[in-house]
């Protein structure tokens, strides 16, 4: 089995970069350092954590062209849609910095003859196993909130976006976060699964297929570790008798093809009443056939 991974531009099929995977032992050493950072990071104030998150948001905006270009090169995202993703992630960081102190504050509860509180405490190092379709957003949506809460995080990103994984780690460092507060692990799926049992990993989050999600949940369950899983879905799009057919077809095509069709909630199944079926099928076929493959960097 090869211990290297190549990233390839899907539009040109040219190799971008070759990465050497970490061994199991090397990955464990990073997790142990992340745990050491957690022991200090959990004692920092919300104000300090918020300062770094706001700085991270500004860095996303300042470097949005380079980040969007990297997405396009590694996984073929339409360049303009990359800007939307960067702006969303900057917004997540700012929202988390602003709302975190209030959301994470102790909550008092009435109790006869005493005083009760609910306290939100960090738990340790969290492992994120993430897909490539939104290579920045998928990472920021789990890491920002958890780091604000006083946890530290490690990332196993999809192999075809290892460049983005390295870029995200670099941006966290530029924002002033302590070393090993957020860390990227260049590892394969098998190594990631084996790390779930590591004593310093307190929880795992995974986005991807049902089949892999079951394995992640099973491994986490053996060690009674918390999981957050976002798995496959296939909601139906219904087209009924009173539908504006032209609008329905246009909406279906957009819903199927947004982000080049690589979206967890993209439209995958259309249920159409019999009276509209033939017209719907003819129109949607016409629209798909009119689509042309183009340069994802083009306006």
Secondary structure, 3 states (H helix, E strand, C coil): CCCEEEEECCCCCCEEEEEECCCHHHHHHHHHHHHHHHHHHCCCCHHHHHHHHHHHHHHHHHCHHHHHHHHHHHHCCCHHHHHHHHHHHHHHHHHHHHHHHHHCCCEEEEECCEEEEECCCCCCEEEEECCCCCCCHHHHHHHHHHHHCCCEEEEECCHHHHHHHHHHHHHHHHCCCCCCCEEECCCCHHHHHHHCCCCCEEEEEEECCHHHHHHHHHHHHHCCCEEEEECCCCCEEEECCCCCHHHHHHHHHHHHHHHHHCCCCCCCEEEECHHHHHHHHHHHHHHHHHCCCCCCCCC
